Amino acid sequence: MDKAVILRIGLCMTVGILCGALAGHFGKCSSGACPLTATPWRGAIYGAVMGLLFGLSFK
């Protein structure tokens, strides 16, 4: 893989982790309707996966 591709994927995952952790921290739901972002840790994992998919979607 090219270094630019690895950098792009890493940057997208980092932004996804930060956004997911913030969503998990500030967007706590008591109804149980949002299990992926119920805690900052789960939000960060979900954000990393979304960032990876976003980073891989570019050519």
C-alpha positions as CSV (number, residue, x, y, z in Angstrom):
1,M,0.0,0.0,0.0
2,D,1.0,3.5,-0.6
3,K,2.0,5.7,2.3
4,A,-0.7,8.2,1.3
5,V,-3.4,5.6,1.5
6,I,-2.3,4.4,4.9
7,L,-2.2,8.1,6.1
8,R,-5.7,8.7,4.8
9,I,-7.1,5.6,6.5
10,G,-5.4,6.5,9.7
11,L,-6.7,10.0,9.6
12,C,-10.2,8.9,8.9
13,M,-10.1,6.4,11.7
14,T,-8.8,8.9,14.1
15,V,-11.5,11.4,13.3
16,G,-14.1,8.6,13.5
17,I,-12.8,7.5,17.0
18,L,-13.0,11.1,18.3
19,C,-16.4,11.7,16.9
20,G,-17.7,8.4,18.2
21,A,-16.3,8.9,21.6
22,L,-17.8,12.4,21.8
23,A,-21.2,10.9,20.6
24,G,-21.0,8.3,23.3
25,H,-20.1,10.8,26.0
26,F,-22.6,13.5,25.2
27,G,-25.3,11.4,23.6
28,K,-26.1,9.0,26.3
29,C,-29.6,7.5,25.9
30,S,-31.5,5.9,28.8
31,S,-34.0,4.1,26.5
32,G,-31.5,1.6,25.2
33,A,-32.3,2.5,21.6
34,C,-28.7,3.4,20.7
35,P,-26.5,0.6,22.0
36,L,-23.6,1.4,19.7
37,T,-23.0,4.8,21.2
38,A,-24.2,4.1,24.7
39,T,-20.7,4.6,26.2
40,P,-17.7,6.5,25.0
41,W,-15.8,3.2,24.4
42,R,-18.4,1.7,22.2
43,G,-18.9,5.0,20.4
44,A,-15.1,5.1,19.7
45,I,-15.1,1.5,18.3
46,Y,-18.2,2.3,16.2
47,G,-16.5,5.5,15.0
48,A,-13.3,3.6,14.1
49,V,-15.2,1.2,12.0
50,M,-17.1,3.9,10.2
51,G,-13.8,5.9,9.7
52,L,-12.2,2.8,8.3
53,L,-15.1,2.3,5.8
54,F,-15.0,5.9,4.9
55,G,-11.2,5.9,4.4
56,L,-11.4,2.8,2.2
57,S,-14.2,4.1,0.1
58,F,-11.9,6.6,-1.7
59,K,-9.7,5.5,-4.5
